[in-house]
Amino acid sequence: MPGNQEGGDQMARKKTLEELQAEREKAEQDLRMRQENLKKLKQKEAELTRSQRTHRLCTHGAMLEQYISPDEFTDEQIDRILKAIFRRSETIEMLQSVKRQAESQSETY
């Protein structure tokens, strides 16, 4: 009865193929779901990054306005003032010193 055995083997292979196809469909569906989740996470990350940048810009702008009134100077004038300040060697040295201090403090913690 080898003929019957062959038919049984074909049925077993067909069942295995169907199982593999079902597994593949499930894996593809899972992949699509995970890709959508990744897309949402990336969007949320970008939103948080924008939010942090906006907060930082507003904070730094408010600090600057303590020293330079926006009503007294145009944007171009403020730009020239800042360029002049940040080109001075004393300012550059002070910035480097502050940066080194921050780095050494972060290494301590």
N, C-alpha and C positions, 0 to 999 in steps of 0.2 A: 504494500500500500504506500509506496513512495509518492504516488500522485497526491494522496490526501495530506501527507506530511508537507509537501511543497505548498499546497494551498494554505495550510496552517501557518507556515513560515511567512507567506505573503501577507496574510491577515495580521500577523504579529508585527511585521515591518510597517504595514499601513497604519496600524494603531499607533506605533511609535512615531511615525511621521506626523500623524494628527496631533499627538501629544506635543511634539516639537513645535509644530505650527501654533498651537495654543500657547505654549510657553513664549514663543517669539512674539506673538501678538500682545501678550501680557507685558513682556519686557519693553516692547515698543511703546505701549500705553504708559508704562511707568516712566520711561525715558522722556516722553512728551510732558508728563506731569512735572518731572524734576526740572526739565528745561524751562518750563513756565515759572516754576518756583524760583529758579536761578535768575530769571529775567526780572521778577518782582523784587528780589533781594538787591540786584544791581541798581534798580530804579530807586529803591529806598536808600541805598548807600549814596547815590548821587545826590538825592534830595538832602540828606544829612550833611554831606560835604558842602553843598550850596548854602545850607542854613548856617553852618559853622563859619563859612567865609563871610556871609552877610553880617553875622554877629560881630566878627572880628573887625570888619571894615567900619561898622557903625561905632564900635568901641574906640578904635584908633582915631576915627574922625572926630569923635567927641573930645578925645584927649587933645588933639591938635587945635580944636576950636577954643580950648582954654587959653592958648597962646596967640593964635592968629584968628581974628574975627572974620568970618566969611563975608560979613557985610562991608568990611573995609577994603577987601582985596578981591580981585577977579581970580578965576581958576588959574589963568596964565601967570599972574603975579605970585600966587601961592606956590606954583610950580617952580618959578625962578628962585623964590626965597628958599624953598626946601633943597633945591639943587645946590645953591650957594652954601647952605649949612652943611649938607652931607658931603661936600667936596673938601671941606676943611680937614686938615690933618688931625686936629684935636678931636673932631667929631668921629673920624674913622677910628682913631685909637680908643676912644671911649666905647664905641660900638663893639670893637674887638674884645675889650676888657669885659664888658657886660656879657658877651657871648661866652667867653672862657669861664667866667664865674658860673654861669648857668650850666655849662657842660660839666664843670667840676662838681656842682651840687647834684646833678642828675646821676653822676657816677657814685656819689656817696650813698644815695638812696637805693 
